[in-house]
Amino acid sequence: MNRLVIAVAIASSLLVIPGCYRPTSEASLNESSEVERIESNPVEAKGDGHNQHHQQHHPDSHSEHSGEEPEKPQNPTQAKLTVPSAIAANQPVALGIEIQDTAGNPISEFDIVHEKKMHLIVVSDDLQFFSHIHPTQNQGGQFQVENIFPSGGNYTLFADYKPRGDAQRVSALKTTVAGNPSPPKEMTLTRSQTLGNTEVGLMLPTEEISPGEPITLAFHLEDVQTQTMVTDLQSYLGELGHLVIVKQSDSPTEADYIHAHPMPNHGPGHLEFMTQFPEPGNYKMWGEFNRNGEIIAAEFWVTVK
């Protein structure tokens, strides 16, 4: 009988694509082996899931759209990640995530936040790969989803969830894929990216970004053919855009993660996100938008000094 591969992250108070999910069977999740435990210190929830939740696990993080104090989590949780013993690149991998209290008792009741009970952000630790997927709960309460890892290397999975009646939080889970990682890419500070028929531009108030200071990040989406601002943006997961930011590090943690939503003062093809970067360093961001039913994710780097 095979042993289980389990990664555990403990989260205490926190708030916190392209990708789609296909529910996996319990049988596929049982084909796993080896046990690993990874623990993180409790973090403080920021946001309520309806206001822009600056899901930055940092004492200075805040809700962008209100001056209210962030909700304090009542009960710490731990997240267990179950993966197959051998993960092959470019093959569907069954992932299982179980949320427990610190005594190991399963938690099965969750509030829906932005149309889902759980959002799972998967990034390679070199930040070359990004996926935003949505596990679904089975009858036993475990969240299940499939993901395809494009290459060998280490990956971090940020699980965003809200136990019923408690604060929203994020748990950082780890897994490793056998094989060679993707060739390294040089970090570029380009401020425009073309995805299909959409050109996405990033505009900063200044390139000299200081840690801990609020900053507005503006995205302009233009139709490549007509060279006019797009007018067919649609809601995606309850918002006109999602912005995920991860700080470059050897092994990202909850403290390296930010998730923001646009402010209400948007115009055609123009969205603004207010956030702050907690520490100096390089950060990669992915702006996700739904253009007439097609999800696009534009990626940019910023440097904070």
N, C-alpha and C positions, 0 to 999 in steps of 0.2 A: 504494500500500500504506500503510495507516494506521500511524501511530506509536502507541506504548503509553503509557498513563498509569500511572506506577509511583510509589508512595510507599514509601520505604525507612526502616525504623527499626532501629537497631542495639541489641540487648540483650545483656548479658553474663551476669550471674548474678542470677537472680530466681526467686521462685516465683509464681507467682501462686497475666422473660424473656419479656416473653413472646416467643416467637419459635419458628419451626420452619424447617427448611431443606429445600430441594429442590435436588439436585445439578444443576449446570449443565453444558452442553456446552462442550468446548474451543473450538468454533466461535464461540459467543457471546462468550467471553472474548477472542477475537482481534479483535473489532470495537471497538478502542480506539485512543486516540491521545494524543500529547503525553507528555513525561517530566518528572517532578518527583522530586527526591530530598530526603528529610527525614531527618536523622540525629540520634540522641540519644546521650548519653554512656552507657557501660556502667553497668548497675545490678546490685545484689547480690541474689541469690535468697534468698527467705525461705520456708522450709517444704519439705515433701517430698511434698505432694500427698495425703497420707493424714491427717496431723495437720491441725488447723485452720491453713490457711496464710494468714497475715496477709500477703497478697501486696502489701505496701506496699513500694515500691522506695525504701527509706530505711534508713540504717544502723541505726536503732533498731528496725526491724521484727522480729517474732519469731513463733515457732510458738506458738499459743495453748495447745495441749494437751500440750506437753512442754517440758522445759527444755534439750533438746538444742540444740547449735549448728546453725544452718541449713547445709544442704548448699551447698558452693561449686561454681559451674559450672566445668567444665573448659575449655570452648571457647566463645568469643563467637559470637554469631549475628547475622544481619540478616534482617529480614522484608521482602519486597517485595509491595506491594499493587497489583494490576492492576484497573482499573475502566474502563468504557466512557468514550469521550471526552465524551459528553453524557449526564448523569444527570438524569432527569426525576423530580420528586416524585410520590409515590403510584404508582410503576410498579416492577415487579420489576427489580432491578439485579444483574447477574452480578458477583460479586467473586471474585478469584483471589489467593491468598496463597502465596508460595513462601518457604521458609526456607532460608537459605544460610549457609555459614561466611563469615568476613570476606574470604576470597579469591574469593568468588562461586561456590563449588561447592555444588550443591544438597544439602540434608540430607533424607533420605527416611524414616528410621526414627525412630519416636516411641513413647514409652510411653503407655499409656492411663491417664488421670487422671480420676477421677470419671466413668467410663464413656465418655469421649471422648478422641480424640487432640488435639483443639483446641477450646477454648471461645473464642468471639468475642463480646465485649461492645461493642455499638455505642451511643454516646450522641451527641446533638447537643451542640455546645460550650456552648449555653445550658442544658444539662441538662434540657430539657423532654422529650426523647425517649430511650427506653431499650429495648434489645433484646438478648436473650441467645440466640445461635444457634450452630450447630455445623457448621462446614465439614467436608466429607469429602474424602479424598485420591483423586485420579485416578491412572491407571497411571503418569503421569510424575512423581508425587510432589507435585504442586501441590494445595493445599487449595482447594475450590470451594464456594460457597454463594450463595444469592440473598437479598437484603434489600430491603425497601421503605422508602425515606426519606420521611417524611410531608410535608416542606416544604423550601424552599431554605435554604441556610446551610452552615456548616462542621460537620463531624462527626469524631469521634475513634473509632477502632476499636482496642480493646485485645485483642490476640491472645495467648492463654494456651496454652502448649505446653511439652512436655518432651522434648527429644531423647533418644533411647534411651541409657540409662546415664549421663545427665548431669542437671544440676539443672533444675528447673522455672523458667520465666521468662515475662515479659510484654513484648511489643513494642507501642508505641503508633503507629498508622498514621493518616494524615489523608486526607480527601477532602472535596470541596465539591460541593454540589448547587445547580444554577442555580435562580433564582426567589426569591420573597419568603420570609423566615423566618417562623416562627410569631410571633404577637403576644407581646410580653413578658408574663410573669406575675410577680406580686409574690410574693416568698418568704414563706411562712407557716410558723409553728412549731407547727402543729396536731399533736396526738399521737394522733389516731385517724382511720382511713380505712375506709370501707365499700366492699367490692368484691363485688357480687352478694349472696350470702347470708352473707358473712363480714365481720365487723368486726375489723380489725387495729389493736391498740393498741400504741404504743411507750412503754416506761417507762425513764426514765433515773435513775440514782442521784442526779444533780444536773443542773440546767440550766447550771451554771457549769463547763463542760468546759475543762480545761487541756491544752495540747499536750504530747505525750510521755508522758502518764500513762495506764496501763491503765484501761479502763472497760468495764463490763458493760452491754450493750444488751439489754433484755428485750422480747420480743414476745408479746402475748396475742392469741389468735385465738378469737373467740366467734361462735357461730351466731346470726344475726340473729333468726330465728324463735323459737328456743327460749331464747335469751339464756343459753346455757350454753357452757362451753368446748368447742371442737370436739374430737372423738375420732377423726376419720377422716383425719388427716394421713398421707400416704404418702411413701415415699422418692422423692426427685427427684435424679437424677444422683448417687446414692449417699449422699445426706444428707436429713435432714428439713427442711432450709432452706438457703438461700444468701443472703448479705448482700453486696451490692456497694455501695461507697462511692466517690464521686468528688468531689474538691475543686473548688469553683467557681473558674474562672480563664478568661482569654481563650482559651487553647488548652491543654486538659488534656494532661499528660504522664504517663509511668509513675509519677513521684513523687506524682501526685495520686490514685492508684488504690489501693484496698484491697478485698480479697475475703476474707470470713470465713465460717466454718461453725459450726454450733451446738455448744455444749459438751454433754457426755453427760448432765448432770443436768437433763433436761427432764421436764415432766409433761404431762398432756393439754392441748393448746392453748397450752402455754407453752414458749418456746425462748429461750435466752440465748446471746449472742455476746460474746466478749471481744475487744477490739481496742484500738487507740490512734490518735489523730490527730496527725500529725507536726508540723503548723504551725497557727498561728491562721488563721481564715477560716471561710467557710461551706461546708458539705459536704452533698451530697444522697445519700441512701441508698435502696436498693431491696431490700426483703425479699421473697424468692421462696419460695413454699410450694406444695406439691401437696396440694390438698384433694380427696380422693376422685377423683383423675384430672384435676382442673382446676387448671392452674397460675395462681396469682395473684401479682401483684407490687405490694406496697404501698410507697409512696414517702413519705419524710419528709426534712425539713431539720433540721440541727443547726448551731449556731454555736460555734466554738471560740475562746476568748479567751486 
